[in-house]
Amino acid sequence: MARSVVLIGTLDTKGDALAHLRDLITGLGHPIVVVDTGVLGAVPFAPTVTREEVARAGGASIAEIVALRDEHQAMQRMTAGAASLVAAMSARDEVAGVLAVGGSMGTALALGVMRELPVGLPKVLLSTVAYSPLVSPDLLDVDVVMVPWTAGLWGLNSLSEEALRTAAGAVAGAASLYRPPGAEPRRKVVAVSSLGRSITRYLEQLKPALEARGYEVAVFQATGMSGRLLERAIAGGRVDVVLDLCVGTELVAELTGGANAAGPGRLTAAGRRGIPQIISPGGLEFFHWPPDEPLPPSLRDRPKHRHNALLDVVLSSNEERGAVGALMAAKLNEAAGPACVIVATHGMRSEALVEEQVADPGALDPFFAGIMHPEDGFTAFLDELRGMLRAEIETVVIAAGINDPQYAEEVLARFDAMTKDKP
């Protein structure tokens, strides 16, 4: 059976746009399934999946949803129904891509549906509120392409049709190239968290060594959204072993409200699946913050560094580093599979900074001085971690930095021990 593009929207308010998109996508050679998520108004053409079917999948009838007299509750029911139906189609390998259309109401529904779909399945959202602060928090754990819907209300016009063509072309092109998981033989996958090459260079040693062991290496940048996508990839069965070596910065951000927080679900999926995981508090020394947003009073005097136009890097405190140890222990204590924590007590210290400090001890600003001397923070981290962590989860402490060869060697040794009996 050929996979279809699923088109989602409210036929009563967006029927003309949905009909135009349907014709564009079928004209590009893709079968299409139209899912009507409207509630009240007339239907201009027959959808593939009716609003009545969507409502029933959400646990109510259309009449019951109308009787609620509450648009938010109505959309919650329709979101649940649409998510259930489209996720079931995807599980049966009937979906090549999803395109949803909406204003704020339809966008909220679309994101709720897309969050239930596998990572990698093409998802396009044509929205009148694309990229606005209204939707930014909801985009963090959804791999969706957004198309701003110019002049997208009250009928079609030359401007809105340009956006429709862009959205149709985006989903059709992605659907043409989509290969669902399992369609082709794959090597076992090791997921590794890291940061930029200038900060975390351990992959220069780890990646070729893991590939020599027959694994594919998938690297996720520990900047919040990638951490969320890592959890989704693990939960979706796309990962066999996890080397979460740079989770520290995302956990600090979770505690401080930093820009690279990855949400409360971070560091949980591997434990739920019971797959091997090696954890390190890499990046424990800092968290990110938007340059145009003032630090709160509690952080105002904290040393920071301008990383680029998008991010400041703020030094974490020893108290926050200790709190990360407690948070990490609480998460790992729930793990159903093998886990190990490796702590490199020199953290992210670089040889270049060492040489600079030796030449001129006063040359470093307070931020880099905090990066250079993280030992007290790692002591606080270890005290909290060891005080709470289950006894059978080993903690390995090495007096080195995460970019020193002995750190990567220790990770590989633990990796080999955890995977030696795995097929």
C-alpha positions in Angstrom: 0.0 0.0 0.0 1.3 3.4 -1.0 2.0 5.8 1.9 -0.1 8.9 2.0 0.4 12.5 2.9 -2.0 13.3 5.8 -3.6 16.8 5.6 -5.1 18.1 8.8 -7.3 21.1 9.3 -10.8 22.5 10.1 -12.9 22.2 6.9 -15.5 24.6 8.2 -13.0 27.5 8.4 -10.1 26.4 6.2 -11.9 24.4 3.5 -10.8 26.4 0.5 -7.1 26.2 1.6 -7.4 22.5 2.4 -8.9 21.8 -1.0 -6.2 23.8 -2.7 -3.5 21.9 -0.8 -5.2 18.6 -1.6 -5.0 19.3 -5.3 -1.4 20.6 -5.2 -0.2 17.5 -3.3 -2.1 14.9 -5.4 -0.8 16.8 -8.5 2.7 16.1 -7.2 1.9 12.4 -7.2 1.1 11.7 -3.6 -2.1 10.0 -2.3 -3.7 12.1 0.4 -5.8 11.6 3.5 -7.7 14.6 4.6 -8.6 14.7 8.3 -11.3 17.2 9.3 -10.8 18.6 12.8 -13.6 21.2 12.6 -16.6 21.1 15.0 -19.5 23.4 14.1 -19.6 24.8 10.5 -20.6 23.3 7.2 -18.2 21.0 5.3 -17.4 22.1 1.8 -16.2 18.7 0.6 -16.0 15.1 1.9 -12.9 14.4 3.9 -11.2 11.0 4.2 -11.6 11.1 8.0 -14.7 12.9 9.2 -15.0 15.1 12.3 -17.3 12.4 13.8 -14.5 9.8 13.5 -12.0 12.2 15.0 -14.3 13.0 17.9 -15.0 9.3 18.6 -11.3 8.6 18.6 -11.0 11.3 21.2 -13.6 9.7 23.5 -16.8 11.7 22.6 -19.3 12.4 19.9 -19.5 15.7 18.0 -22.7 16.4 19.8 -21.1 15.9 23.2 -18.2 18.2 22.2 -20.5 20.9 21.0 -22.5 20.6 24.2 -19.3 21.5 26.2 -19.7 25.1 24.9 -16.0 25.5 25.5 -13.7 25.9 22.5 -10.5 24.9 24.4 -12.0 21.7 25.7 -13.5 21.0 22.3 -10.1 21.3 20.6 -8.5 19.2 23.3 -10.9 16.4 22.5 -10.3 16.8 18.7 -6.6 16.9 19.3 -6.6 13.7 21.2 -8.7 12.0 18.5 -6.6 13.2 15.6 -3.4 12.3 17.4 -4.7 8.8 18.0 -5.9 8.2 14.4 -2.8 9.6 12.7 -0.4 7.8 15.1 -2.2 4.6 14.4 -1.8 5.2 10.6 1.9 5.9 11.1 2.4 2.7 13.1 0.8 0.8 10.2 3.4 2.5 7.9 0.6 4.3 5.9 2.0 7.8 6.3 4.7 9.5 4.2 4.3 13.0 5.7 1.9 15.2 7.6 0.8 18.8 6.7 -1.4 20.7 9.1 -3.0 24.1 8.5 -4.3 26.6 11.1 -4.5 29.8 13.0 -3.7 29.7 16.7 -6.4 27.0 17.3 -5.3 24.8 14.5 -1.7 25.3 15.3 -2.2 24.1 18.9 -4.1 21.1 17.6 -1.4 20.3 15.0 1.5 20.4 17.5 -0.4 18.1 19.8 -0.8 15.6 16.9 2.8 15.9 15.7 4.2 15.4 19.2 2.8 11.8 19.0 4.4 11.0 15.7 7.9 9.4 15.3 11.0 11.5 15.0 12.0 11.7 11.3 8.5 11.5 9.8 8.1 14.7 7.7 5.9 17.2 9.5 5.0 20.6 8.0 2.8 23.2 9.7 1.3 26.1 7.8 0.4 28.6 10.5 -0.6 32.2 11.0 1.4 32.2 14.2 4.5 30.4 12.9 7.6 31.1 15.0 5.9 33.5 17.3 6.4 33.4 21.1 3.0 31.8 21.3 4.3 28.6 19.8 8.0 28.7 20.6 7.9 26.5 23.8 5.8 23.9 22.0 8.3 23.6 19.2 11.2 22.4 21.4 10.4 18.7 21.2 8.7 18.5 17.8 10.7 18.1 14.6 8.4 20.2 12.5 9.0 22.6 9.6 6.9 25.7 10.0 5.7 27.9 7.1 4.3 31.3 8.0 0.9 31.7 6.4 0.9 35.1 4.8 -2.6 36.6 4.5 -4.0 33.3 5.6 -7.6 34.4 6.7 -10.9 34.8 4.9 -10.2 33.0 1.6 -7.5 32.6 -0.9 -5.5 35.4 -2.5 -2.2 35.6 -4.4 -0.1 36.0 -1.2 -1.7 33.2 0.7 -1.5 30.9 -2.3 2.3 31.4 -2.4 2.4 30.0 1.2 0.2 27.1 0.2 2.5 26.2 -2.6 5.6 26.4 -0.3 3.9 24.1 2.3 2.7 21.6 -0.3 6.1 21.5 -2.0 7.8 21.0 1.4 5.7 18.1 2.5 5.6 16.5 -0.9 9.4 16.7 -1.4 10.1 15.4 2.1 7.5 12.6 1.6 9.2 11.5 -1.6 12.5 11.0 0.2 11.1 9.6 3.5 12.4 6.2 4.5 10.6 4.8 7.6 12.7 3.1 10.3 13.2 -0.5 9.4 12.8 0.0 5.7 16.6 -0.6 5.3 19.0 -2.7 7.4 20.8 -0.5 10.0 23.7 -0.8 12.3 23.2 -0.5 16.0 23.1 3.1 17.0 25.0 4.8 19.8 23.6 8.2 20.7 26.2 10.7 22.2 25.4 14.1 23.7 28.1 16.8 23.1 28.6 20.4 22.4 30.6 22.2 19.8 34.0 20.9 18.6 35.8 23.7 20.3 34.4 22.7 23.7 34.0 18.9 23.7 36.6 17.2 21.6 36.1 13.7 23.1 34.3 12.6 19.9 37.5 12.8 18.0 38.6 9.8 20.0 35.2 8.1 20.7 33.5 8.3 17.2 36.1 6.2 15.2 36.5 3.8 18.1 32.7 3.2 18.3 32.4 2.9 14.5 35.2 0.3 14.6 33.0 -1.7 17.0 30.3 -1.8 14.4 28.1 1.0 15.7 26.6 4.1 14.0 27.3 7.2 16.0 24.5 9.8 16.3 25.6 13.0 18.0 23.1 15.3 19.7 24.1 18.8 20.7 23.2 19.5 24.4 21.3 22.8 23.7 17.8 22.0 24.9 15.9 21.1 21.7 18.4 18.4 20.8 18.2 17.0 24.3 14.5 16.7 23.9 14.9 15.0 20.4 17.4 12.6 21.9 14.8 11.5 24.4 12.2 11.1 21.7 14.6 9.1 19.5 15.5 6.8 22.4 11.8 6.3 23.3 11.0 5.6 19.7 13.5 2.7 19.6 16.0 4.4 17.3 18.9 4.1 19.8 20.6 1.0 21.2 23.2 2.6 23.6 23.3 6.0 25.1 26.5 8.0 26.0 25.0 11.0 27.6 28.2 12.8 28.2 27.2 16.4 28.1 23.8 16.3 30.0 25.1 18.4 32.8 24.6 21.8 31.1 21.0 20.9 30.2 20.2 19.8 33.8 21.8 23.0 35.2 19.5 24.9 32.8 16.5 23.0 34.0 17.2 24.2 37.5 18.0 27.8 36.7 15.6 28.5 33.8 18.4 28.6 31.3 17.9 28.7 27.5 19.2 25.2 27.0 16.8 23.4 29.3 15.5 20.2 27.8 12.5 19.7 30.0 11.6 17.4 32.9 11.7 14.3 30.6 15.5 14.7 30.1 17.6 11.7 31.1 14.6 9.3 31.4 13.9 7.5 28.2 16.9 5.2 28.3 16.0 4.2 31.8 12.4 3.4 30.8 13.6 1.3 27.8 16.2 -0.5 29.9 19.0 0.1 27.4 22.7 0.7 28.5 23.6 4.2 29.3 26.8 5.9 30.4 26.3 9.4 31.9 28.6 12.3 32.5 27.9 15.8 33.9 29.6 17.4 30.9 29.0 21.1 30.7 28.1 21.3 34.4 30.1 24.5 34.7 27.6 26.7 32.8 24.2 27.2 31.2 23.0 29.3 28.3 20.9 32.5 28.5 19.4 34.8 25.8 21.6 37.9 25.4 18.5 40.2 25.1 16.9 38.9 28.3 18.1 40.3 31.6 19.3 37.8 34.2 17.0 37.6 37.2 18.1 39.2 40.5 19.4 35.9 41.9 21.8 35.5 38.9 22.5 39.2 38.1 26.1 39.2 39.5 27.0 35.8 38.0 30.0 35.8 35.6 29.0 35.3 32.0 30.5 35.3 28.5 28.9 36.3 25.1 29.1 33.1 23.0 27.4 34.5 19.9 24.4 36.7 18.9 22.0 34.1 20.2 23.5 33.0 23.5 25.3 34.2 26.6 27.1 31.5 28.6 26.5 31.9 32.4 28.7 30.3 35.1 26.8 27.8 37.3 27.3 27.9 41.1 28.5 25.1 43.3 25.1 24.9 44.9 23.5 24.4 41.4 26.1 21.8 40.6 25.2 19.9 43.8 21.5 20.2 42.9 22.3 18.6 39.5 23.9 15.6 41.3 20.7 15.1 43.2 18.5 15.5 40.1 20.7 13.1 38.1 20.6 10.5 40.9 16.8 10.7 41.1 16.4 10.2 37.4 18.9 7.3 37.2 17.4 5.5 40.2 14.4 4.8 38.0 16.4 3.2 35.3 15.4 -0.4 34.4 18.7 -1.1 32.6 22.4 -0.9 33.1 23.8 2.6 34.0 27.1 4.1 34.9 28.2 7.6 35.8 31.7 8.8 34.9 32.9 12.1 36.4 36.0 13.9 35.1 36.7 16.3 37.9 38.7 18.8 35.7 35.5 19.3 33.7 35.9 21.3 30.5 39.3 22.8 31.3 41.4 23.3 28.1 45.1 23.2 27.7 45.0 26.7 26.0 43.5 28.2 29.2 46.0 26.4 31.4 48.9 27.9 29.4 47.3 31.3 29.5 46.8 31.2 33.2 50.4 30.0 33.8 51.7 32.9 31.7 49.5 35.5 33.4 47.4 34.4 36.4 45.4 37.6 36.2 44.5 37.3 32.5 41.4 35.2 32.9 38.0 37.0 33.5 35.8 35.5 36.3 33.9 33.3 33.8 36.9 31.5 32.5 38.4 31.4 35.9 35.3 29.4 37.0 35.8 27.1 34.0 39.4 26.6 34.9 38.8 25.6 38.5 35.6 23.5 38.7 36.8 21.1 41.4 34.7 22.5 44.2 31.6 22.3 42.0 32.3 18.6 41.2 32.8 17.9 44.8 29.3 19.3 45.5 28.0 17.3 42.6 29.5 14.1 43.7 28.4 14.5 47.3 24.8 14.8 46.3 25.0 12.1 43.6 26.6 9.6 45.9 24.2 10.4 48.7 21.2 9.5 46.6 22.3 7.1 43.8 21.4 3.4 44.0 24.3 1.4 45.2 24.4 -0.9 42.1 24.9 2.1 39.8 28.6 2.6 39.7 30.2 6.1 39.8 33.7 6.3 38.3 35.8 9.4 39.2 38.9 10.3 37.2 41.2 13.3 37.8 41.1 14.5 34.2 39.1 16.7 31.9 36.4 15.4 29.5 38.8 16.1 26.5 41.7 14.2 28.0 42.5 10.8 26.4 42.0 8.9 29.7 38.4 10.1 29.8 37.5 8.7 26.4 39.4 5.5 27.3 37.3 5.1 30.5 34.1 5.6 28.5 35.1 3.0 26.0 36.0 0.5 28.7 32.6 0.9 30.4 30.9 0.7 27.0 32.6 -2.6 26.2 31.7 -4.0 29.6 28.0 -3.0 29.1 27.7 -4.3 25.6 29.9 -7.4 25.5 26.9 -9.7 25.8 24.6 -7.8 23.6 23.8 -9.3 20.2 
